[in-house]
């Protein structure tokens, strides 16, 4: 396993203690971690997740706008946070890995380390209980 930056280790530790769903990707867009709360929304335990990249998420989860129109991959908040290095927020609809359709609010922000090191991005999800 490659050595991780201390900021990523600490972010993962922090996320593991939270009851809100958290999803982390590295600077190359590969999945680094999602917490137990996210497991429920994504439909698969972290230990069984396997390799995922940011580019695979739109098709893997059939991402849509809440009106069920196609979501342009570059509009997904995690993509914006990672590629444009700025925070983003958007309500989205998706099909979890267990087949359940969900509507969530997604807020994502870039992870910047000391010295201007771009480390990746984090997304936080809030499920829309009315959906």
Secondary structure, DSSP 8 states (H G I E B T S, - for coil): -----HHHHHHHHHHHH-SSEEEEEETTSBEEEE-HHHHHHHTS-GGG----BHHHHHHHTT-EETTS-B--GGGSHHHHHHHT-S-EEEEEEEE-TTS-EEEEEEEEEEEEEGGGEEEEEEEEEEE-TT-
